[in-house]
Amino acid sequence: MNLPTEHRRCVLLRQDNGTYRLTFEQTKRPEPGPHEVLVRVRAVSLNRRDVYIMHGQYPMPPRPQLVPASDGAGEVVALGPQAKRFRLGERVAGTFFQRWIDGRPSAQTLGSALGGQLDGMLCEYACLGEEGLVRMPQGYSYEQAATLPCAGVTAWNGLMTRGRMQPGDNVLILGTGGVAIFGLQFAAAAGGRPIVTSSSDAKLERARELGAAATINYLKVPQWAAAVRAATDDVGAHQILEVGGLGTLQQSIASLAGGGHVALIGGLAGFGGDIPAMALLHNNATASGIYVGSRADFEAMNAFIEQHSIRPVIDRVYEFDAAADAYERIAAGEHFGKVVIRLP
């Protein structure tokens, strides 16, 4: 395949006094090594992590500059001489961790995260190892596929891989961001009973349209753990996607059903929080730290998506030149679902 230019347009984050400044630059297009694949990136989605990185609030080694965004999808336009997993023209998405294929994460996993330790996807061309890609779900657009690598896989790992969700489980979903909405969709499709919290009645109404069995406005009901128990006939939640952190963990633990599972994911309300061991022991419950997932998780999720005809909820699509506006929307917390950037 003949490529039209030796250069690529990129968004770069350049370090500036402990935070990063977003710039648009032209860099040399990379050439794939022996087992690498060159992808023409067509769409990228943003996560809260991307905002934390820009503001210098994310735990990672400092870098003078980086290409941001872990989540992107596009088409294969060049292959390294020994690359065998894909053909030219195939539609693919990158995995968040380039070196977590299956099973447990290895010592090398954390250093292989796109958009952090490694350059990410917010550029016209990205060169990735062939093991760090998956095929897009059938019928998905590039914009839809770009929503999956971080938020989709995180929700899948939390509920299905580590949570071992069963039909009939009460599933507590905190908020209506990317991970939360995927969790809602997966839980509903798998026969669970999703319960969603938000500060917005309008967002809760949309959550009910997507399959939420019960909703709770946590501004109107500050002690929402009691509301979760009331909505489940005092059984509690068998699965919890705990994306809040310091400000929500205690109430999440109080919401757990016997034998339940809480997936510890994020820090929207502040990182950290003490896990009350006695509460877990008393309930025979488990807590798992969830940091996205493996390529095997991604591929299992894609098969589930195709089986149940799930389509991601996209809040808004921005053009490439408006990437800064996409960051601002995530930072403001106004989104419902995923925020996507389309590349020209």
N, C-alpha and C positions, 0 to 999 in steps of 0.2 A: 504494500500500500504506500503510495507516494504521499509524503507529508508536505504541506504547503509552505512551511516555514521552519527555520532552525531555532526559533525563539517561542516563548510562551508568555502570556500575560498571567500575572500572579497577584494575589493579595499577600503582602508580607506584614508581619508584626515585627517592628523594630523596637528594641528595648530603649526605654527613655525614663531614667530615674526610678527604676523598680517596677514600672508598668510598661505596657507596649503601646506603640502608636501604629495605627493601621495605615498602610500605604499601598498604592497600586504601582507595580513595577513590571518591567519586562526582563526575563532571565533566559538563559540558554536552555533550550529543550533537552531533557536528559535522554540518553540512549540506553536501552535495556541491556543489562548484563546477561550472562549465560542463562540464568534461570529466572529472568525478570520479564515483565510485561509492561508495555507502554499503553496507558489508558488515556483516551481523549475524554476528559471529564465534562459531563453535560449538566450535572446538578449536584449541589452540596446542601446538606442541612446542618443547622447549628444546634448546639446543646448548651445548657447552662455552664458546663465545663469550659466552653470556648470564651465565655464572658469572664469567668474566673481567671483564666490564663491571661487574657488581655489586661486585667486589672492587677496582675501580680499576686493573686490570691489562691493560686493552685499549687499544691506541693509537687514540684518537679525541679530538676536542676536548671539553673538559669541558662538561657541561650541569648546571644546578641540579636538573633533574628530567627523567625521560623515562618513557614507556610502553615496557616492554621486550618482547623476543621478536620475531624476524624472521619466524617461521613460523606461519601461521595459515590456517584455512579456514572458510568460512561461506557464507551465501546473500546474494544481492543484494537489498536491500530499498528502495533509492532510487537514482535516477539524476539526474545533473546535466542541465540542459536541452540540452546538445549531446553527451552521451555516447551512443555508438552501438554499442559492441562487445558489450554484454551486455543481457539482458532481466531484468526483475524475476523473482526466484525462481531464477535460475541459481546453480549450486553452483560456487564459485570458490576459488582459493588465491592469496595475494599472492606476488609475486616478491621475492626478497631485495633486489636492486637495482631500484628503481622506474624508473630511467632507463637501464637497459642492455637494449635490445630485441634486438639481434642484432649479429653481427660483433664487432669489437674494442671494448673499453670506451673510453668517451670521457672527457674531462676532468671531466665532471659525474657520472660513475658512482659514484665513491667517496662523494660526498656524498648519495647517494640510498639508503643502506642502511637498511632498517627495523630498529627496535630499537636504533639507535645514533645516527647523525646525524639520522634521522627517527624520530618515535614509532612504536612497533611494534604488535603485534597482541594483547597480553594485556589486552583490554578487550572489553566487550560489543559495541561498534560501532567500526568503523574506516573512515575515509574515505580512499580511495586513488584515484590517477589510473587511468583506464580502461586505459591501456597497461601498467600494473603489475599485471595480474591474468591468470591463466590458468584455463581450465575444468578441473575435477577429472577424473581418469581415471574412465571408466565403472565403476560398481559399487563405487567407494570410499566408505567412510564419511568423515565429517568428521575423525575421529581419524586415519584412515589418510592422508588428503590433507594434514593439517597436518604430517606428517613430511617432506614432500618439498622445500620451497623451498630450504633450505640444504644439508642432508646429502645428499639425493638428487641435487640438481643438481651439487654439488661432486664426488661420485663419478662422475657421468655425464661432466662436463667433463674430469676427470682421465683417465678411461679412454677415452672415446669421441671427444670433440671434439678435445682436445689430444693424447691418447695414440694415437688411431686404432687401437684394439685390433683384432686379427685373431683368428679362430677358431684354437685351438691355442696361443695365447699363454700362457706361464706368468705368473700375476698374483699378486704378493706383496701381501697385505693386512695392515697392522699394526693389531692390536687388534680389538675387537669392539664399538666404539661405533657411532654412527649412520652416519657416512660409511663406515666399514669394512664394516658389514653390507650396506649398499646396494651397495658395490663388489663384495662377494662374490656377491650375487644377480645383479648385472648381468653380471659376468664369467662365472658359470656359465651363465646364459641365452644368452650370446653365443658359447658354445663354448670358453671359456677354461679354464684349469686353475688354480683359485685355491689359494693357499698362505696360511694364516692363522697369525699369531702371537698369543699371549696368555700371561698369567701363570696362567691358570686352566684346569685340565684339563676341568672341567665346561663352561666356555664353548667350549673347543675341540671337545668332543663335539657341542655344538649346532651349531657351525660345520660340522662334517662332515655333519650332517643337512641343512644348507642347500646342500651341494654342494662343500665344500672337499675338494680332492684330497689335500692334505697339511696337517698342522698341526704347530706348533712351540711348546713351552712355553719362553719365553725366560728364565724363572728357572732351569729345569733345563739349558738350553742357552744360556749367556750369549753365546757366539760363534755366533749363529744364522745369520750369513751363510754359513758353511760348511755348515750344515744345509739352507739353501735350495739351494745348489749341489748337494748330495747328492740332494735330492728331485727335482732336474731333470736328473739325469745330467750334471751339471757345465755345463749350458747357461746357467743363471741365469734371472732373472726378466725377461721382456720388458716388463712393466708393474709399477710399484710405486706404491701409494697411501701416500705418506710423511706420516703424520699425527703422527709423533713429534717430529721437529725435532732439536734440539741433541743429544739423547741417543741417537738412532737413525740419523742421516743417514749416518755413515761406513759402518755395516754395510749400509745399504740400497744405497749406491753399490757396495760390494763384492759385492752380490748381483746386480747388473745383468748381463743378457745382452748380447751384441753387438747394436748397433742398438736397444737398449732405451730405455725412457722412464720417468723418475721424476717423479711429480706431487707437488710440494712444497706441502703443504696446511696443516699445523698445528704446534702447539708443545706437545703433551702432555708431552713430556720436556724442555721449555725451548725458547724461541724462538731461532732463529739456527742457526748451524752453517756451517762452511766447506765449499764444494763443491770437491772436488779436480778441477781442470780436466784434469789429465793422465789421470785415470781415465776421464773422459767422452770425451776425445779417443781414447784407446786403444781404447775399446769402440764408437766411433762412436755414442755414446749422447746423449740429450737430457734436460734438466731443465726443467720448466715450473713457474712459480709459479701456483698455482690459488687464486683467491678467488671461490668459488661459480661463477656463470656467468650467461648472458643468458636473456632470456625465450625466445628461440629454442631454447636448450639445454633449458629446462624443457619446452617443448612437444614437442621430439623425444624426450625421456625419457618423457613421458607416453604417446606413441605406442608406444614400446618396451614400456613397462609393460603396456599393454593387449594388445599382440601376444603377450606371453609370460605373461600372467596373473600378474604379480608382485604380491605383497602385502607391505607393509613389516612388519618385525619390531618390535612395540611391547613394550617392556620392562614398562611400567606406566602406567596412566592415573590421574591425580589429579583430584579435583574442584577447582573454582576456589578455594575457600576454603583449600585445602591447597597453594597454589602454592609456598609456602616449602619445603614438604617435597620438592616436585619439584626445586627448586634444590639441596637438600641431597643428593639421590640422584645428580645429575649431578656435583656437587663430589666426592662420595665415590668416583666411578668404578666403582660397583657394577653399572651398567646393562649390558644386552645389547640393542643396538638403540636404539630411541627412547623418550624419556620425554615423555608427553603430558599436557596439562591440558585438561579438559573444562569448557566454560563452561555456566552454567545456562540 
